[in-house]
Amino acid sequence: MGKDLIDQLRTVLGLGIRTLQTEVSWCNPELLAFFHHEGFQPAPRFCLDLDLEKTRSPESFEFTTRGAYVFTRCGSLEEAKPLALKSISLGDVARIRFDPDLVELRELPEVREALEH
């Protein structure tokens, strides 16, 4: 299905459009491989986001919980662990305890112990 969509984009958008751009998470190797197979190459720029709705500091539990989530999704539990522990110490226990994407992180002994206290 994805290949058919790319083929349609090449046909329909190919009339005068020289470049097609998309964004893919570095944590999604299957999708990266698909786009690479279709001829996409890394762009010579970085995509950066800034959430202007909230001011986040490294001491906010939103910042630490979000970091723990990102590292866990990328398979880096050792980098996620200190952020999760900091988040728990700042009071964000519910998200760490119940988020389905953080199951592996919760299984680490240090995180499990922090959640029990």
Buried (B, 14 or more C-beta within 10 A) or exposed (E): EEEEEBEEBEEEEEEEEEEEEEEBEEBEEEEBEBBEEBEBEEEEEEEEEEEEEEEBEEEBBBBBBBBBBBBBBBEEBEBBBBBBBBBBEBEBBEBBEEBEEBEEBBEBEEBEEBBEE
